[in-house]
Amino acid sequence: MFGKVLIANRGEIALRVHRACQEMGIRTVAVHSTADATAMHVRLADESVCIGPPPARDSYLNVAAILSAATITGADAVHPGYGFLSENARFAEMVEAHGLKFIGPSPDHIRMMGDKIAAKDAMRRLDVPLVPGSPGALDSLDEARAIAEQIMYPVLIKAAAGGGGRGMKVARDASEIEEAWRVARTEAKSAFGDDSVYLEKYLDRPRHIELQVLADNHGNVVHFGERDCSLQRRHQKLVEEAGSPVLTAADREALGARVTAGLSKIGYRNAGTLEFLWQDGQFAFIEMNTRLQVEHPVTEMVAGIDLVKEQIRIAAGEPLGYTQTDIRFNGHAIECRITAEDPETFAPSPGRVNTYHAPGGLGVRVDSALYSGYTVPPHYDSLVAKLIVHAPSRPEAIARMRRALNEMVVAGIRTTLPLHQAVMDDAEFQSGDYTIHWLERFVASRQG
């Protein structure tokens, strides 16, 4: 097992990894920008190294500084968390080249799944169901028109190297295809330096379902059930559930068996999440994230497994030590992502947190690096806390989340707590009858 792990991240995920390491008897190294000098992960880590000024490109994306920090502190391994360099195949290669273990998938698999077209090709070969669309990158607008006519409008043009909703445009009929093609390519070039795009059938009422997997270095692959991440605004998830209100155990096992068999064939290792659209009882693969997900706590709550510890064990060469039949799912879990944003306009709201009080009680978990007196910097993602609850049933989990939201206090900055309270109070959400478009309409109705 590793003696020391460098955590190449910040905020709540850096603290999450630190906690797992501490329980395993592993010392931690925190890296931080000058803006994060007083951050909780820095205060709690065994060692810390400043790696640059506030802009992420000069600190948390500064590969040379991170590797230097790992070298001078004598770290054995690097955990990338999520975001930043977590899905950067070149970073993973450089970590390994410096004699360190990268706590994540192989660079080849990161690279394969980081390109959405290559990922779809791989899933097609592994017999995983796909959304109808172009077989690869589009060569021309005329090709986009021809495929759109074949699979029928509406269609979605997406950046091959995309993520977070950037480089995605819907064309509802032939009159919109040229504009969607132009805008998607422009956004893709600006955001990712690559204007390659592909085309998919646009599903009008899907749910966003994802499957959590773990694979060791000994050929063992298991899944930990699904998460329903359909509550999204501008393709950003706000609320996640495990399991999904619409799937049966048979649905889960059928999808899980197909996915784990496929990943075993390609020798995948460590954690991964496969994302699907689900509509009319059918799954369609959209992408795979070769890292830990923000919403991983809901899976941990229902499966009773610490995914970060498992990542570390796998990277150290240990076998899983269990099979699919050993995994049991218990109850229902919900996560609310609390962000430092105005709950009506979603304008960023960085600043000093005057008062912070985390809720507690049976079945309540808070993953956050906040504390009273902490100043939320304006330089990074607005996520400041994840509130997670677990209960025997979905109605009980909703009731517990409503109670926990009412207890939580974050004063001094605006947060999305009021929006989450409104969602939990909504009868349509409580019924479980929603799609990925529901939250956009709900937010618009609140804005008048």
N, C-alpha and C positions, 0 to 999 in steps of 0.2 A: 504494500500500500504506500501511497505517496506520503512524504513527510511534510511537504509545504506546497500549497497551491496559490498561484497568482490569479486574482479575479480581475479580468480585463473588462470591467464594466463599472456602473455606478448605480446609485439609488436603491430601490427596494430589491432589485434582482441581485445586486452585489451583496446586500445584506442577507438575502435568502441563501446564496451559495456559502457565505461565511458561516451561517448557522449550521448548515449540513456538515461542513468541514469540521467545525468545532465539536460536534457530536461524534465525529469519527476519529477524533484525536489528531486532526491534521491542522498544522499552522497555516495562517493565511497572510497574503500580501495584498493590500489594497493599492490600486493606482488611482490618481485623482488629478483633476485640473486645479488651477488656483482657485476657481470658483467653488470647488467642492472641498476645500481644505478642512472645513468643520463638519462635513457630512457624516452621517451615522456609520456608514461602512468604514470610513477612515478611522473614526474614533474607536471602533470595536476590533478592527483587524490587529493581528499580532505585529505587523509591520506595514508601513505605507511609504509610497514613493510618489512625488509630484512629477507628472509627465508632460506638463505644458500649460499654456494659458487656456481661458474658457472655451474658445471655439473647438468643437469636437474634432475638426480636421487637424488641429494642432495638439490634441491630447488623446482622447479616446479612440481616434482613428490613426494615431501616430504609431505605426508598427515598430519603428526603430526604438522609440522611447519605451514601449511596452516590453519588447524583448530585452532591452538593456536593464529594465527594472527586474525582470525575471532572472537575468544572469547575476546581477550584483547581489540579489537577495538569496540566491541559491534555491530558487523554486524548482520543483520537479515537474510541475504540470501547469497548464493554463486553462481556466474555465472562462469561456467568452460570454456567458449569460445569453441574453437575446439582444437583437439590434446591434448597432455598431459593427464589429468585425465577426460576429457569430456565424455568418454564412459567407465568409470571404475565404475561398479555397486557397488563395495565395498566402493568406495569413496562417492558415492551418499548416500549410507546407513549410513555412518559415519557422513556425514553432517546433515542428518535428525536426527540421534541419539543425536547429540549435540544441538538439538533444533533450528536448522537453516533450511531454505528452500533451496532445491537444484533447481536451475532454469534450469530444463530439465525434461526428462521423468522419470518414476519410475525406481527404481533399477531392478525390475523384467523384465521390457521391455528392459532396457539396456543390461541385461544379456542374454535375449532371442535373441535379434538381434545381439549381439556381437559374437555369435557362428553361423557361416554361415550355418551350417547344421540345427541347431534349427530354424534359421530364415527361411530357405527354407521349413522346415516342417510346420511352422506357415503359410507361404504364400500359401502352397499347401492346407491347411485346409480352408483358406480364399478365395480360388478360384482365386488366382492371378497367371498368367501364369509364368512358370518356363522354364529354359534351360533344355533339356533332359540330364539325367545323373544318377549317383548313388543315391539311396534314402537316404543314410546317409554316415557315414564315411566308408572308405574301410577297410575291415578286412585283405586283403592280395593282393599280386600282381596278383594272379590268378583271384581274383574277378575283379580287374581293367581290366585285359585282356578280361574277359568274357563280361563285360559291354561295353567296347570299341568296341568289335566285334558286339555287338547288336545294338548300336546306330551309328556305323561306324566312322572311323577316318576321320579327326583329332580330338583329344580330349585334354582336359586341365585338369591337376591334380593340385588341389588347396588346400592350407592350410585351415583347418576348422576355425582356429583362426587368419587368415591372414588379410593382408591389405597392401596397397602401392606397390603391385606387388611382394612382397616377398612370397616364397613358392608356386610359380606358374610356371608350366612347361608344354610345349606343346609336345604331341607325335603325329606326323603326320602319322605314320603307326606302325605296330606291332613291327618293329625292334627298335623303340624308346621308347616303353612303360616302359621297365624296368629302363632305365636311368632316364626318367621323374619321375617315382615313387620314385626312390632313392634320386634324387636331391631335389625334392619337400619336402620330409619328412625331409631330413637333414636341409634344409633352414628353414622349419617350426619349428623344434626343437630349432634351434639356435636363431631364431628371436622371437618366442612366447612361448618357453618352452613346446610346445605341437606338436607332430609329426603327429597328425590326419590329414588325407587328404581325399578329395572326388573328384569325377570325373564329368566333364561336357563335352557336345559336344562343340568343338571349332568352333565358327562361323568365317568365313573367311573375311567377309566384313560388320561387324555390326557398328552401331552407338551407342554411350553411351548416353542414355537419362535418366534423373532423374526427379522425381516429388517431389515438395516441399509441405509439409503438416503442418498444425497446428491443435491441438486438445486441447480443454479446459477440465476442470474437471466436466462439466455438460452434457457430451455426444455429444458435437458439434465437428465435424471434417470437415475441408475444405482443398482444395488444391489450390495452387497458380500457377498452370501451370508447364510446363516442362522447363528444361535447357538442352541444347545440350552440352555435355562435351567430344566430340569425339576427340578433338585435344589434344593428350596425347603423352608423351615420357616416355617409361619404366613405363607405367601405372600411370604416374603423369600428372595431368591436367595442361595445359598451357593457353588455351583460352576456354572461355565458352560463350554460347549465350542463350538468352531467347527471343522468343521461338526458337524451332528448325526449320531449313530451310526445313525439310522434313515432318513435321507433319501437319496435318490439325486440325481445331477446333474440328471436330468430333473425331479424334484420341485422342486428349487431353481429351475431356469430357468422352469418353468411358473408358479410363484408369483411369482417376480421380474418376469416380463414383465407379468403382470396388475397388480401393484402399481405398477410404474414408469409404466405407461401411464395408470393412474388418477391418480397424483400429478401427472403432466404436465398432465392436463386441468384440474386445479384451480390450477395455477401454483405449486405448493409450492416452497419454496426452503430451502437449507441442510440440516442433518442431521435425520434422523428415524428412528425405529424402530417398525415395525409388529409387534404381538405377536399370536400365534395359538395356539390349542389345536389339536393334531394327534392324531387317533385314527382307527384303521382306514383309514389312507391319505388322510384328508380333513382339510383345513385349515378353521379357523373363526376369524375376526377377533375379538379381544377389546378391544384399545385401541391407540392410537398415542401414543408419547412424542415430543414435539416438542423434543428436546434430545439432548445426548450422553448415552449410557448408561454406568453404572458399568462394565459389562463390555465396553466398546468395545475394550480391548486385544487380545482374542482375535481379533477381526476384523482388526485391524491386523497381527497376526502372520501370519495365513494369506493376507491380500490384499496385504501389503507396502505399505500406504498409511497415511499419518499423517492421521487423521480430523480432529484439531484444526487442523492446518495448512490442511486443505481447508476447514474451517468459516471460518477467517479469510480465506482467499483469496476464497471465495464472497461473504462480507460486504463485501469490498473491491471487488466487482463483476467479479472475474475469472471467465472461463469454466472449466469443469472441465478441458478440454484432453484428454479421452479419452472413449471410448464404452464401452458394455457389453462389446463384443468384446475390448477391450484388458485387461479385468480377468481375472486368473488366480488360482486358489486353490491354495495350496501347503501340503501337510501338514495337521497337526492341532494345535490349541491348546487349552489348558485354563487356566482362572483359578480360584483359590481366594480367596474373600474372608475375610481374617483380621480378626476383630473382637475388641475388648477386652471379652470376655464369658467367664464360666465355661463351659467346654466341656460340662459336664453339665447345669447348671441354666439357663444362658444369662443369669444375673444380670450386670448391668453391672460392669465391673472397671476403673474409671478409676484413675489414679495415676501414679507416677513410673516411667519405664522405666530400670532400672539398667544393663541391657546390651542392646544391639541389634546383631545381625549378620545382614546380608542374604545369602542364597545367591547363587551366581553360576555361571559356566560357560556352555557353548554352549546357546543356546536358552532361557535363563532371564532373566526380566525381573521387577523388583519396582517397583511404583508405591506409594510410601509417603512420608509426611512425618515418619516416626519418626527419632529419633536417641538415642543414649545420653544420659541425663540429662533427656530431654523428659518433661513431665508431661501425660498424656492428660487433658483436662478432662472433667468430668461433664455438660457442658451440651449436647453435640451427639451426632450419630450415632456409633455404636461402631466403625465401620469404621476400621481403622488401617493396613492394608496390603492390596495385591492382589498375589498371587504368580501370575505367568503363565509358562507354558512352551510351547515350540513344538518339534515333532519331525516327522519324515517320516510317521509313522503314529500312530494312537490308542494302541496298546499301548506304543510308544516314548514318547509324551507322558506316559502314566500313570507309566511307570518314571522318567522325568525329574522329574515332579512329586513322586513319592515321595522321590527323592533330595534335591530342593530343600527339601521340607518338613523333612526330617531335619537339614538344614544350618541352617535358620533359627532364630535365637535372639531371643526377646523376653522378657526377665526383669524381674521387678518387678511385673508385672500378669498376670492370667489372660487367656489368649487361646484362640481356637478351633482353634489348631494341632493339638492331639491329635485333634479330631473329623475334621479334614481328612485326617490320617494314616490314621485308621480307615476313612474312605470309600475312599481310594485302595487300601487293602489288601483291600477287600471284593470277593469274586468276582462277585457280582451286578452291582456297579457296573462292574467290569472287562469284563463281558459286554456292557454297553450296554443291558441289558434293564431299564429303570426308567421310572417315570412321575412325575408331580408329587406323588404320595402316598408315594413310596418313602422319602424322607428322614425324614419324620415317623415312619414305622414303624421305621426304622433307629435313630433317636435314642431312641425308646421302648424298643427292645430293649437298648440300652446302659445305660439307666437302671434296668433290672431288671424 
